[in-house]
Amino acid sequence: MADTENILISVERKYVASMLLGSKTVELRRRPFRVPVGTRVWIYGKSPYASVAAVATVGTIVSAPPDELWAQYGCRAAVTKAEFDLYFSDAIVAWAICLEDICALTTAVTLSALRRHSAPFHPPQFFKRLHHGSHALNLLRNGLHPAKYGT
């Protein structure tokens, strides 16, 4: 899997928990999400959790008007209709990133550990590409169970 692209996204802690429980398999975004299907997504839970605790794979990425996206993916987004409408209040187009094979890291990787091994490290606002051979990616891979994702 040396060709697999790796990215890091930031999400609220409650959504990380929903992903690991299987109730959230779609991540919603207001901006275009330009990564190939099959991209490995490392999931950073925002402060106060402040660690990468999960990993998934991009299945598909869909863009549509918000109402259409809600009709198709709302039940997989782990948000209420009111939360969805507020988030996309002035948007013409919305994006749904369908996540597959979501799993917890055997050992969560804290923000402080990422900063120690990959300074200067800042969690992404949107997403961050993790390049092969980078200290951050190597550290995250160490948090995976050896049988997952060919690591």
DOLOMI-987422 format. One record per atom (N, C-alpha, C): atom name; x, z, y; residue number from 1; residue in three letters. Coordinates in steps of 0.05 Angstrom, whole numbers, plus 5000, padded with zeros to 4 digits. Layout:
N
at->CA	east->X	up->Z	north->Y	i->NUM	aa->ALA
...
REM end
This chain:
151
at->N	east->5016	up->5000	north->4976	i->1	aa->MET
at->CA	east->5000	up->5000	north->5000	i->1	aa->MET
at->C	east->5017	up->5000	north->5025	i->1	aa->MET
at->N	east->5041	up->4989	north->5024	i->2	aa->ALA
at->CA	east->5058	up->4989	north->5047	i->2	aa->ALA
at->C	east->5047	up->4974	north->5070	i->2	aa->ALA
at->N	east->5028	up->4955	north->5065	i->3	aa->ASP
at->CA	east->5017	up->4938	north->5086	i->3	aa->ASP
at->C	east->4993	up->4952	north->5100	i->3	aa->ASP
at->N	east->4983	up->4973	north->5089	i->4	aa->THR
at->CA	east->4960	up->4987	north->5100	i->4	aa->THR
at->C	east->4966	up->4997	north->5128	i->4	aa->THR
at->N	east->4949	up->4991	north->5147	i->5	aa->GLU
at->CA	east->4952	up->5002	north->5174	i->5	aa->GLU
at->C	east->4942	up->5031	north->5174	i->5	aa->GLU
at->N	east->4954	up->5047	north->5190	i->6	aa->ASN
at->CA	east->4946	up->5075	north->5193	i->6	aa->ASN
at->C	east->4940	up->5081	north->5222	i->6	aa->ASN
at->N	east->4917	up->5095	north->5227	i->7	aa->ILE
at->CA	east->4911	up->5104	north->5253	i->7	aa->ILE
at->C	east->4902	up->5133	north->5253	i->7	aa->ILE
at->N	east->4903	up->5145	north->5276	i->8	aa->LEU
at->CA	east->4894	up->5173	north->5279	i->8	aa->LEU
at->C	east->4871	up->5173	north->5299	i->8	aa->LEU
at->N	east->4849	up->5186	north->5292	i->9	aa->ILE
at->CA	east->4827	up->5189	north->5311	i->9	aa->ILE
at->C	east->4822	up->5218	north->5316	i->9	aa->ILE
at->N	east->4811	up->5224	north->5339	i->10	aa->SER
at->CA	east->4803	up->5252	north->5345	i->10	aa->SER
at->C	east->4773	up->5254	north->5345	i->10	aa->SER
at->N	east->4763	up->5275	north->5331	i->11	aa->VAL
at->CA	east->4734	up->5281	north->5330	i->11	aa->VAL
at->C	east->4730	up->5311	north->5334	i->11	aa->VAL
at->N	east->4706	up->5317	north->5342	i->12	aa->GLU
at->CA	east->4699	up->5346	north->5344	i->12	aa->GLU
at->C	east->4700	up->5359	north->5317	i->12	aa->GLU
at->N	east->4707	up->5384	north->5317	i->13	aa->ARG
at->CA	east->4710	up->5399	north->5292	i->13	aa->ARG
at->C	east->4685	up->5398	north->5274	i->13	aa->ARG
at->N	east->4661	up->5400	north->5286	i->14	aa->LYS
at->CA	east->4637	up->5400	north->5270	i->14	aa->LYS
at->C	east->4633	up->5373	north->5256	i->14	aa->LYS
at->N	east->4644	up->5352	north->5267	i->15	aa->TYR
at->CA	east->4641	up->5326	north->5254	i->15	aa->TYR
at->C	east->4661	up->5323	north->5231	i->15	aa->TYR
at->N	east->4685	up->5335	north->5234	i->16	aa->VAL
at->CA	east->4704	up->5335	north->5211	i->16	aa->VAL
at->C	east->4690	up->5349	north->5187	i->16	aa->VAL
at->N	east->4678	up->5372	north->5192	i->17	aa->ALA
at->CA	east->4664	up->5386	north->5171	i->17	aa->ALA
at->C	east->4642	up->5369	north->5159	i->17	aa->ALA
at->N	east->4627	up->5355	north->5175	i->18	aa->SER
at->CA	east->4605	up->5337	north->5165	i->18	aa->SER
at->C	east->4617	up->5314	north->5149	i->18	aa->SER
at->N	east->4640	up->5304	north->5157	i->19	aa->MET
at->CA	east->4653	up->5283	north->5141	i->19	aa->MET
at->C	east->4661	up->5293	north->5114	i->19	aa->MET
at->N	east->4672	up->5317	north->5113	i->20	aa->LEU
at->CA	east->4682	up->5328	north->5088	i->20	aa->LEU
at->C	east->4658	up->5336	north->5069	i->20	aa->LEU
at->N	east->4635	up->5342	north->5081	i->21	aa->LEU
at->CA	east->4611	up->5348	north->5065	i->21	aa->LEU
at->C	east->4597	up->5322	north->5056	i->21	aa->LEU
at->N	east->4605	up->5300	north->5068	i->22	aa->GLY
at->CA	east->4592	up->5274	north->5060	i->22	aa->GLY
at->C	east->4568	up->5266	north->5076	i->22	aa->GLY
at->N	east->4560	up->5282	north->5096	i->23	aa->SER
at->CA	east->4536	up->5276	north->5112	i->23	aa->SER
at->C	east->4543	up->5257	north->5135	i->23	aa->SER
at->N	east->4569	up->5255	north->5142	i->24	aa->LYS
at->CA	east->4577	up->5237	north->5163	i->24	aa->LYS
at->C	east->4597	up->5216	north->5152	i->24	aa->LYS
at->N	east->4587	up->5192	north->5149	i->25	aa->THR
at->CA	east->4604	up->5171	north->5138	i->25	aa->THR
at->C	east->4607	up->5148	north->5158	i->25	aa->THR
at->N	east->4596	up->5152	north->5182	i->26	aa->VAL
at->CA	east->4598	up->5133	north->5204	i->26	aa->VAL
at->C	east->4608	up->5147	north->5229	i->26	aa->VAL
at->N	east->4629	up->5137	north->5241	i->27	aa->GLU
at->CA	east->4639	up->5147	north->5266	i->27	aa->GLU
at->C	east->4630	up->5128	north->5288	i->27	aa->GLU
at->N	east->4618	up->5138	north->5309	i->28	aa->LEU
at->CA	east->4607	up->5122	north->5331	i->28	aa->LEU
at->C	east->4627	up->5121	north->5354	i->28	aa->LEU
at->N	east->4629	up->5098	north->5366	i->29	aa->ARG
at->CA	east->4647	up->5094	north->5388	i->29	aa->ARG
at->C	east->4633	up->5076	north->5409	i->29	aa->ARG
at->N	east->4641	up->5080	north->5434	i->30	aa->ARG
at->CA	east->4631	up->5065	north->5457	i->30	aa->ARG
at->C	east->4648	up->5040	north->5463	i->30	aa->ARG
at->N	east->4672	up->5039	north->5452	i->31	aa->ARG
at->CA	east->4691	up->5017	north->5457	i->31	aa->ARG
at->C	east->4696	up->5002	north->5432	i->31	aa->ARG
at->N	east->4705	up->4977	north->5435	i->32	aa->PRO
at->CA	east->4712	up->4961	north->5411	i->32	aa->PRO
at->C	east->4733	up->4975	north->5395	i->32	aa->PRO
at->N	east->4731	up->4973	north->5369	i->33	aa->PHE
at->CA	east->4749	up->4986	north->5350	i->33	aa->PHE
at->C	east->4762	up->4964	north->5335	i->33	aa->PHE
at->N	east->4786	up->4956	north->5343	i->34	aa->ARG
at->CA	east->4799	up->4933	north->5331	i->34	aa->ARG
at->C	east->4821	up->4941	north->5311	i->34	aa->ARG
at->N	east->4812	up->4946	north->5287	i->35	aa->VAL
at->CA	east->4830	up->4951	north->5265	i->35	aa->VAL
at->C	east->4819	up->4937	north->5241	i->35	aa->VAL
at->N	east->4835	up->4929	north->5222	i->36	aa->PRO
at->CA	east->4825	up->4914	north->5199	i->36	aa->PRO
at->C	east->4811	up->4933	north->5179	i->36	aa->PRO
at->N	east->4792	up->4921	north->5164	i->37	aa->VAL
at->CA	east->4780	up->4935	north->5142	i->37	aa->VAL
at->C	east->4803	up->4944	north->5123	i->37	aa->VAL
at->N	east->4801	up->4968	north->5112	i->38	aa->GLY
at->CA	east->4821	up->4978	north->5095	i->38	aa->GLY
at->C	east->4841	up->4996	north->5109	i->38	aa->GLY
at->N	east->4839	up->4997	north->5136	i->39	aa->THR
at->CA	east->4857	up->5015	north->5151	i->39	aa->THR
at->C	east->4853	up->5044	north->5143	i->39	aa->THR
at->N	east->4875	up->5058	north->5139	i->40	aa->ARG
at->CA	east->4873	up->5087	north->5133	i->40	aa->ARG
at->C	east->4869	up->5102	north->5159	i->40	aa->ARG
at->N	east->4849	up->5119	north->5160	i->41	aa->VAL
at->CA	east->4842	up->5134	north->5184	i->41	aa->VAL
at->C	east->4848	up->5164	north->5179	i->41	aa->VAL
at->N	east->4866	up->5174	north->5194	i->42	aa->TRP
at->CA	east->4873	up->5203	north->5193	i->42	aa->TRP
at->C	east->4855	up->5216	north->5214	i->42	aa->TRP
at->N	east->4842	up->5238	north->5207	i->43	aa->ILE
at->CA	east->4821	up->5250	north->5223	i->43	aa->ILE
at->C	east->4831	up->5277	north->5235	i->43	aa->ILE
at->N	east->4834	up->5277	north->5261	i->44	aa->TYR
at->CA	east->4844	up->5300	north->5275	i->44	aa->TYR
at->C	east->4820	up->5315	north->5286	i->44	aa->TYR
at->N	east->4817	up->5341	north->5279	i->45	aa->GLY
at->CA	east->4796	up->5358	north->5290	i->45	aa->GLY
at->C	east->4806	up->5370	north->5316	i->45	aa->GLY
at->N	east->4791	up->5365	north->5337	i->46	aa->LYS
at->CA	east->4799	up->5375	north->5364	i->46	aa->LYS
at->C	east->4800	up->5405	north->5365	i->46	aa->LYS
at->N	east->4813	up->5415	north->5386	i->47	aa->SER
at->CA	east->4816	up->5443	north->5391	i->47	aa->SER
at->C	east->4789	up->5458	north->5390	i->47	aa->SER
at->N	east->4786	up->5481	north->5380	i->48	aa->PRO
at->CA	east->4808	up->5500	north->5374	i->48	aa->PRO
at->C	east->4820	up->5495	north->5346	i->48	aa->PRO
at->N	east->4808	up->5477	north->5330	i->49	aa->TYR
at->CA	east->4818	up->5471	north->5303	i->49	aa->TYR
at->C	east->4846	up->5458	north->5304	i->49	aa->TYR
at->N	east->4849	up->5438	north->5321	i->50	aa->ALA
at->CA	east->4874	up->5425	north->5327	i->50	aa->ALA
at->C	east->4892	up->5419	north->5303	i->50	aa->ALA
at->N	east->4880	up->5404	north->5284	i->51	aa->SER
at->CA	east->4896	up->5395	north->5261	i->51	aa->SER
at->C	east->4883	up->5371	north->5248	i->51	aa->SER
at->N	east->4900	up->5356	north->5234	i->52	aa->VAL
at->CA	east->4890	up->5334	north->5218	i->52	aa->VAL
at->C	east->4883	up->5345	north->5190	i->52	aa->VAL
at->N	east->4858	up->5343	north->5184	i->53	aa->ALA
at->CA	east->4848	up->5356	north->5159	i->53	aa->ALA
at->C	east->4836	up->5337	north->5139	i->53	aa->ALA
at->N	east->4833	up->5311	north->5147	i->54	aa->ALA
at->CA	east->4820	up->5292	north->5129	i->54	aa->ALA
at->C	east->4832	up->5264	north->5133	i->54	aa->ALA
at->N	east->4826	up->5247	north->5114	i->55	aa->VAL
at->CA	east->4834	up->5219	north->5115	i->55	aa->VAL
at->C	east->4812	up->5203	north->5102	i->55	aa->VAL
at->N	east->4809	up->5178	north->5112	i->56	aa->ALA
at->CA	east->4788	up->5160	north->5101	i->56	aa->ALA
at->C	east->4798	up->5132	north->5104	i->56	aa->ALA
at->N	east->4782	up->5113	north->5095	i->57	aa->THR
at->CA	east->4788	up->5085	north->5097	i->57	aa->THR
at->C	east->4766	up->5071	north->5112	i->57	aa->THR
at->N	east->4773	up->5052	north->5130	i->58	aa->VAL
at->CA	east->4753	up->5036	north->5144	i->58	aa->VAL
at->C	east->4741	up->5017	north->5124	i->58	aa->VAL
at->N	east->4714	up->5019	north->5121	i->59	aa->GLY
at->CA	east->4699	up->5001	north->5104	i->59	aa->GLY
at->C	east->4691	up->4976	north->5120	i->59	aa->GLY
at->N	east->4675	up->4981	north->5140	i->60	aa->THR
at->CA	east->4667	up->4959	north->5158	i->60	aa->THR
at->C	east->4665	up->4970	north->5186	i->60	aa->THR
at->N	east->4665	up->4952	north->5205	i->61	aa->ILE
at->CA	east->4660	up->4959	north->5233	i->61	aa->ILE
at->C	east->4638	up->4941	north->5243	i->61	aa->ILE
at->N	east->4618	up->4954	north->5255	i->62	aa->VAL
at->CA	east->4594	up->4939	north->5264	i->62	aa->VAL
at->C	east->4590	up->4944	north->5293	i->62	aa->VAL
at->N	east->4584	up->4923	north->5308	i->63	aa->SER
at->CA	east->4577	up->4926	north->5336	i->63	aa->SER
at->C	east->4548	up->4915	north->5340	i->63	aa->SER
at->N	east->4533	up->4929	north->5356	i->64	aa->ALA
at->CA	east->4505	up->4921	north->5361	i->64	aa->ALA
at->C	east->4495	up->4936	north->5385	i->64	aa->ALA
at->N	east->4472	up->4928	north->5395	i->65	aa->PRO
at->CA	east->4459	up->4944	north->5416	i->65	aa->PRO
at->C	east->4454	up->4972	north->5404	i->65	aa->PRO
at->N	east->4455	up->4993	north->5421	i->66	aa->PRO
at->CA	east->4452	up->5020	north->5411	i->66	aa->PRO
at->C	east->4427	up->5024	north->5394	i->66	aa->PRO
at->N	east->4404	up->5014	north->5402	i->67	aa->ASP
at->CA	east->4380	up->5019	north->5386	i->67	aa->ASP
at->C	east->4382	up->5007	north->5358	i->67	aa->ASP
at->N	east->4394	up->4983	north->5356	i->68	aa->GLU
at->CA	east->4398	up->4971	north->5330	i->68	aa->GLU
at->C	east->4417	up->4987	north->5313	i->68	aa->GLU
at->N	east->4438	up->4996	north->5326	i->69	aa->LEU
at->CA	east->4458	up->5012	north->5311	i->69	aa->LEU
at->C	east->4446	up->5038	north->5301	i->69	aa->LEU
at->N	east->4429	up->5051	north->5317	i->70	aa->TRP
at->CA	east->4416	up->5076	north->5309	i->70	aa->TRP
at->C	east->4398	up->5070	north->5285	i->70	aa->TRP
at->N	east->4383	up->5048	north->5286	i->71	aa->ALA
at->CA	east->4364	up->5042	north->5264	i->71	aa->ALA
at->C	east->4379	up->5038	north->5238	i->71	aa->ALA
at->N	east->4402	up->5026	north->5239	i->72	aa->GLN
at->CA	east->4417	up->5020	north->5215	i->72	aa->GLN
at->C	east->4435	up->5043	north->5206	i->72	aa->GLN
at->N	east->4448	up->5057	north->5224	i->73	aa->TYR
at->CA	east->4468	up->5077	north->5217	i->73	aa->TYR
at->C	east->4463	up->5105	north->5226	i->73	aa->TYR
at->N	east->4442	up->5110	north->5241	i->74	aa->GLY
at->CA	east->4437	up->5137	north->5252	i->74	aa->GLY
at->C	east->4437	up->5159	north->5230	i->74	aa->GLY
at->N	east->4426	up->5152	north->5207	i->75	aa->CYS
at->CA	east->4424	up->5172	north->5186	i->75	aa->CYS
at->C	east->4451	up->5179	north->5174	i->75	aa->CYS
at->N	east->4471	up->5163	north->5179	i->76	aa->ARG
at->CA	east->4498	up->5168	north->5169	i->76	aa->ARG
at->C	east->4518	up->5179	north->5190	i->76	aa->ARG
at->N	east->4508	up->5184	north->5214	i->77	aa->ALA
at->CA	east->4525	up->5191	north->5236	i->77	aa->ALA
at->C	east->4527	up->5221	north->5241	i->77	aa->ALA
at->N	east->4509	up->5237	north->5229	i->78	aa->ALA
at->CA	east->4508	up->5266	north->5232	i->78	aa->ALA
at->C	east->4505	up->5275	north->5261	i->78	aa->ALA
at->N	east->4488	up->5259	north->5276	i->79	aa->VAL
at->CA	east->4481	up->5267	north->5303	i->79	aa->VAL
at->C	east->4451	up->5264	north->5306	i->79	aa->VAL
at->N	east->4439	up->5278	north->5325	i->80	aa->THR
at->CA	east->4411	up->5275	north->5330	i->80	aa->THR
at->C	east->4406	up->5250	north->5347	i->80	aa->THR
at->N	east->4382	up->5241	north->5348	i->81	aa->LYS
at->CA	east->4375	up->5218	north->5364	i->81	aa->LYS
at->C	east->4381	up->5224	north->5394	i->81	aa->LYS
at->N	east->4375	up->5249	north->5402	i->82	aa->ALA
at->CA	east->4380	up->5256	north->5430	i->82	aa->ALA
at->C	east->4410	up->5255	north->5436	i->82	aa->ALA
at->N	east->4427	up->5265	north->5418	i->83	aa->GLU
at->CA	east->4456	up->5264	north->5422	i->83	aa->GLU
at->C	east->4466	up->5235	north->5423	i->83	aa->GLU
at->N	east->4455	up->5218	north->5405	i->84	aa->PHE
at->CA	east->4462	up->5190	north->5404	i->84	aa->PHE
at->C	east->4454	up->5176	north->5430	i->84	aa->PHE
at->N	east->4430	up->5181	north->5440	i->85	aa->ASP
at->CA	east->4420	up->5168	north->5464	i->85	aa->ASP
at->C	east->4437	up->5177	north->5488	i->85	aa->ASP
at->N	east->4444	up->5202	north->5489	i->86	aa->LEU
at->CA	east->4461	up->5212	north->5511	i->86	aa->LEU
at->C	east->4489	up->5199	north->5511	i->86	aa->LEU
at->N	east->4501	up->5197	north->5487	i->87	aa->TYR
at->CA	east->4527	up->5185	north->5485	i->87	aa->TYR
at->C	east->4527	up->5156	north->5493	i->87	aa->TYR
at->N	east->4506	up->5141	north->5486	i->88	aa->PHE
at->CA	east->4505	up->5113	north->5491	i->88	aa->PHE
at->C	east->4486	up->5107	north->5515	i->88	aa->PHE
at->N	east->4481	up->5126	north->5533	i->89	aa->SER
at->CA	east->4461	up->5123	north->5554	i->89	aa->SER
at->C	east->4463	up->5098	north->5571	i->89	aa->SER
at->N	east->4487	up->5090	north->5578	i->90	aa->ASP
at->CA	east->4490	up->5066	north->5595	i->90	aa->ASP
at->C	east->4504	up->5043	north->5580	i->90	aa->ASP
at->N	east->4506	up->5045	north->5554	i->91	aa->ALA
at->CA	east->4520	up->5024	north->5538	i->91	aa->ALA
at->C	east->4502	up->5001	north->5531	i->91	aa->ALA
at->N	east->4513	up->4978	north->5532	i->92	aa->ILE
at->CA	east->4499	up->4954	north->5523	i->92	aa->ILE
at->C	east->4505	up->4949	north->5493	i->92	aa->ILE
at->N	east->4530	up->4955	north->5485	i->93	aa->VAL
at->CA	east->4539	up->4951	north->5458	i->93	aa->VAL
at->C	east->4551	up->4977	north->5448	i->93	aa->VAL
at->N	east->4546	up->4983	north->5422	i->94	aa->ALA
at->CA	east->4557	up->5007	north->5409	i->94	aa->ALA
at->C	east->4571	up->4998	north->5384	i->94	aa->ALA
at->N	east->4589	up->5015	north->5374	i->95	aa->TRP
at->CA	east->4605	up->5009	north->5350	i->95	aa->TRP
at->C	east->4601	up->5031	north->5330	i->95	aa->TRP
at->N	east->4599	up->5023	north->5305	i->96	aa->ALA
at->CA	east->4597	up->5041	north->5282	i->96	aa->ALA
at->C	east->4621	up->5034	north->5264	i->96	aa->ALA
at->N	east->4637	up->5054	north->5258	i->97	aa->ILE
at->CA	east->4659	up->5051	north->5239	i->97	aa->ILE
at->C	east->4650	up->5065	north->5213	i->97	aa->ILE
at->N	east->4646	up->5049	north->5193	i->98	aa->CYS
at->CA	east->4637	up->5059	north->5167	i->98	aa->CYS
at->C	east->4661	up->5068	north->5152	i->98	aa->CYS
at->N	east->4662	up->5094	north->5145	i->99	aa->LEU
at->CA	east->4684	up->5106	north->5131	i->99	aa->LEU
at->C	east->4679	up->5109	north->5101	i->99	aa->LEU
at->N	east->4699	up->5103	north->5085	i->100	aa->GLU
at->CA	east->4697	up->5105	north->5056	i->100	aa->GLU
at->C	east->4719	up->5124	north->5047	i->100	aa->GLU
at->N	east->4715	up->5135	north->5023	i->101	aa->ASP
at->CA	east->4736	up->5151	north->5010	i->101	aa->ASP
at->C	east->4746	up->5174	north->5027	i->101	aa->ASP
at->N	east->4727	up->5188	north->5041	i->102	aa->ILE
at->CA	east->4735	up->5210	north->5058	i->102	aa->ILE
at->C	east->4744	up->5233	north->5040	i->102	aa->ILE
at->N	east->4767	up->5244	north->5046	i->103	aa->CYS
at->CA	east->4777	up->5267	north->5031	i->103	aa->CYS
at->C	east->4793	up->5286	north->5048	i->103	aa->CYS
at->N	east->4793	up->5311	north->5040	i->104	aa->ALA
at->CA	east->4808	up->5331	north->5055	i->104	aa->ALA
at->C	east->4838	up->5328	north->5047	i->104	aa->ALA
at->N	east->4855	up->5334	north->5066	i->105	aa->LEU
at->CA	east->4883	up->5336	north->5060	i->105	aa->LEU
at->C	east->4887	up->5361	north->5044	i->105	aa->LEU
at->N	east->4905	up->5361	north->5025	i->106	aa->THR
at->CA	east->4912	up->5385	north->5010	i->106	aa->THR
at->C	east->4921	up->5407	north->5029	i->106	aa->THR
at->N	east->4937	up->5399	north->5049	i->107	aa->THR
at->CA	east->4947	up->5417	north->5069	i->107	aa->THR
at->C	east->4942	up->5404	north->5096	i->107	aa->THR
at->N	east->4925	up->5417	north->5113	i->108	aa->ALA
at->CA	east->4920	up->5407	north->5140	i->108	aa->ALA
at->C	east->4946	up->5407	north->5156	i->108	aa->ALA
at->N	east->4949	up->5387	north->5173	i->109	aa->VAL
at->CA	east->4973	up->5385	north->5189	i->109	aa->VAL
at->C	east->4966	up->5393	north->5218	i->109	aa->VAL
at->N	east->4977	up->5415	north->5227	i->110	aa->THR
at->CA	east->4970	up->5425	north->5254	i->110	aa->THR
at->C	east->4983	up->5409	north->5276	i->110	aa->THR
at->N	east->4971	up->5411	north->5299	i->111	aa->LEU
at->CA	east->4982	up->5398	north->5323	i->111	aa->LEU
at->C	east->5010	up->5408	north->5329	i->111	aa->LEU
at->N	east->5014	up->5434	north->5325	i->112	aa->SER
at->CA	east->5041	up->5445	north->5330	i->112	aa->SER
at->C	east->5061	up->5433	north->5311	i->112	aa->SER
at->N	east->5054	up->5429	north->5286	i->113	aa->ALA
at->CA	east->5072	up->5417	north->5266	i->113	aa->ALA
at->C	east->5078	up->5388	north->5274	i->113	aa->ALA
at->N	east->5057	up->5373	north->5283	i->114	aa->LEU
at->CA	east->5061	up->5346	north->5292	i->114	aa->LEU
at->C	east->5080	up->5345	north->5315	i->114	aa->LEU
at->N	east->5077	up->5363	north->5333	i->115	aa->ARG
at->CA	east->5095	up->5364	north->5357	i->115	aa->ARG
at->C	east->5123	up->5372	north->5350	i->115	aa->ARG
at->N	east->5127	up->5389	north->5330	i->116	aa->ARG
at->CA	east->5153	up->5397	north->5321	i->116	aa->ARG
at->C	east->5168	up->5373	north->5309	i->116	aa->ARG
at->N	east->5154	up->5357	north->5293	i->117	aa->HIS
at->CA	east->5166	up->5336	north->5278	i->117	aa->HIS
at->C	east->5165	up->5309	north->5292	i->117	aa->HIS
at->N	east->5148	up->5306	north->5312	i->118	aa->SER
at->CA	east->5144	up->5280	north->5325	i->118	aa->SER
at->C	east->5140	up->5283	north->5355	i->118	aa->SER
at->N	east->5158	up->5297	north->5368	i->119	aa->ALA
at->CA	east->5155	up->5302	north->5397	i->119	aa->ALA
at->C	east->5162	up->5277	north->5413	i->119	aa->ALA
at->N	east->5149	up->5272	north->5435	i->120	aa->PRO
at->CA	east->5125	up->5286	north->5444	i->120	aa->PRO
at->C	east->5101	up->5274	north->5431	i->120	aa->PRO
at->N	east->5083	up->5291	north->5420	i->121	aa->PHE
at->CA	east->5059	up->5281	north->5406	i->121	aa->PHE
at->C	east->5035	up->5291	north->5421	i->121	aa->PHE
at->N	east->5016	up->5273	north->5426	i->122	aa->HIS
at->CA	east->4991	up->5280	north->5438	i->122	aa->HIS
at->C	east->4968	up->5268	north->5422	i->122	aa->HIS
at->N	east->4947	up->5284	north->5416	i->123	aa->PRO
at->CA	east->4924	up->5273	north->5402	i->123	aa->PRO
at->C	east->4912	up->5250	north->5418	i->123	aa->PRO
at->N	east->4902	up->5230	north->5404	i->124	aa->PRO
at->CA	east->4891	up->5207	north->5419	i->124	aa->PRO
at->C	east->4864	up->5212	north->5431	i->124	aa->PRO
at->N	east->4858	up->5199	north->5453	i->125	aa->GLN
at->CA	east->4832	up->5199	north->5465	i->125	aa->GLN
at->C	east->4813	up->5181	north->5449	i->125	aa->GLN
at->N	east->4824	up->5158	north->5442	i->126	aa->PHE
at->CA	east->4808	up->5138	north->5427	i->126	aa->PHE
at->C	east->4818	up->5135	north->5399	i->126	aa->PHE
at->N	east->4841	up->5123	north->5395	i->127	aa->PHE
at->CA	east->4856	up->5124	north->5370	i->127	aa->PHE
at->C	east->4885	up->5117	north->5375	i->127	aa->PHE
at->N	east->4901	up->5124	north->5356	i->128	aa->LYS
at->CA	east->4930	up->5120	north->5358	i->128	aa->LYS
at->C	east->4940	up->5106	north->5333	i->128	aa->LYS
at->N	east->4955	up->5085	north->5336	i->129	aa->ARG
at->CA	east->4967	up->5072	north->5312	i->129	aa->ARG
at->C	east->4991	up->5089	north->5303	i->129	aa->ARG
at->N	east->4993	up->5092	north->5277	i->130	aa->LEU
at->CA	east->5015	up->5107	north->5266	i->130	aa->LEU
at->C	east->5033	up->5087	north->5251	i->130	aa->LEU
at->N	east->5057	up->5083	north->5260	i->131	aa->HIS
at->CA	east->5074	up->5062	north->5248	i->131	aa->HIS
at->C	east->5088	up->5072	north->5223	i->131	aa->HIS
at->N	east->5091	up->5054	north->5204	i->132	aa->HIS
at->CA	east->5105	up->5061	north->5179	i->132	aa->HIS
at->C	east->5133	up->5071	north->5185	i->132	aa->HIS
at->N	east->5140	up->5093	north->5172	i->133	aa->GLY
at->CA	east->5166	up->5105	north->5176	i->133	aa->GLY
at->C	east->5167	up->5125	north->5199	i->133	aa->GLY
at->N	east->5145	up->5128	north->5214	i->134	aa->SER
at->CA	east->5145	up->5147	north->5236	i->134	aa->SER
at->C	east->5144	up->5176	north->5225	i->134	aa->SER
at->N	east->5154	up->5194	north->5240	i->135	aa->HIS
at->CA	east->5154	up->5222	north->5231	i->135	aa->HIS
at->C	east->5126	up->5233	north->5228	i->135	aa->HIS
at->N	east->5108	up->5225	north->5247	i->136	aa->ALA
at->CA	east->5080	up->5234	north->5245	i->136	aa->ALA
at->C	east->5067	up->5225	north->5220	i->136	aa->ALA
at->N	east->5070	up->5199	north->5213	i->137	aa->LEU
at->CA	east->5057	up->5189	north->5189	i->137	aa->LEU
at->C	east->5069	up->5201	north->5164	i->137	aa->LEU
at->N	east->5095	up->5205	north->5163	i->138	aa->ASN
at->CA	east->5107	up->5218	north->5140	i->138	aa->ASN
at->C	east->5097	up->5246	north->5136	i->138	aa->ASN
at->N	east->5094	up->5261	north->5158	i->139	aa->LEU
at->CA	east->5083	up->5288	north->5157	i->139	aa->LEU
at->C	east->5055	up->5288	north->5146	i->139	aa->LEU
at->N	east->5038	up->5270	north->5156	i->140	aa->LEU
at->CA	east->5010	up->5269	north->5147	i->140	aa->LEU
at->C	east->5009	up->5262	north->5117	i->140	aa->LEU
at->N	east->5025	up->5243	north->5109	i->141	aa->ARG
at->CA	east->5025	up->5235	north->5080	i->141	aa->ARG
at->C	east->5033	up->5259	north->5063	i->141	aa->ARG
at->N	east->5050	up->5277	north->5073	i->142	aa->ASN
at->CA	east->5057	up->5301	north->5057	i->142	aa->ASN
at->C	east->5033	up->5319	north->5053	i->142	aa->ASN
at->N	east->5013	up->5317	north->5070	i->143	aa->GLY
at->CA	east->4989	up->5334	north->5067	i->143	aa->GLY
at->C	east->4969	up->5323	north->5046	i->143	aa->GLY
at->N	east->4974	up->5299	north->5036	i->144	aa->LEU
at->CA	east->4956	up->5287	north->5016	i->144	aa->LEU
at->C	east->4963	up->5296	north->4988	i->144	aa->LEU
at->N	east->4943	up->5297	north->4971	i->145	aa->HIS
at->CA	east->4947	up->5300	north->4943	i->145	aa->HIS
at->C	east->4962	up->5275	north->4933	i->145	aa->HIS
at->N	east->4982	up->5278	north->4916	i->146	aa->PRO
at->CA	east->4998	up->5255	north->4908	i->146	aa->PRO
at->C	east->4982	up->5232	north->4895	i->146	aa->PRO
at->N	east->4959	up->5237	north->4884	i->147	aa->ALA
at->CA	east->4945	up->5216	north->4870	i->147	aa->ALA
at->C	east->4928	up->5199	north->4890	i->147	aa->ALA
at->N	east->4924	up->5208	north->4914	i->148	aa->LYS
at->CA	east->4907	up->5193	north->4933	i->148	aa->LYS
at->C	east->4924	up->5173	north->4949	i->148	aa->LYS
at->N	east->4913	up->5149	north->4953	i->149	aa->TYR
at->CA	east->4925	up->5129	north->4971	i->149	aa->TYR
at->C	east->4953	up->5121	north->4964	i->149	aa->TYR
at->N	east->4961	up->5124	north->4940	i->150	aa->GLY
at->CA	east->4987	up->5114	north->4931	i->150	aa->GLY
at->C	east->5010	up->5128	north->4943	i->150	aa->GLY
at->N	east->5007	up->5153	north->4951	i->151	aa->THR
at->CA	east->5029	up->5168	north->4963	i->151	aa->THR
at->C	east->5041	up->5186	north->4942	i->151	aa->THR
REM end
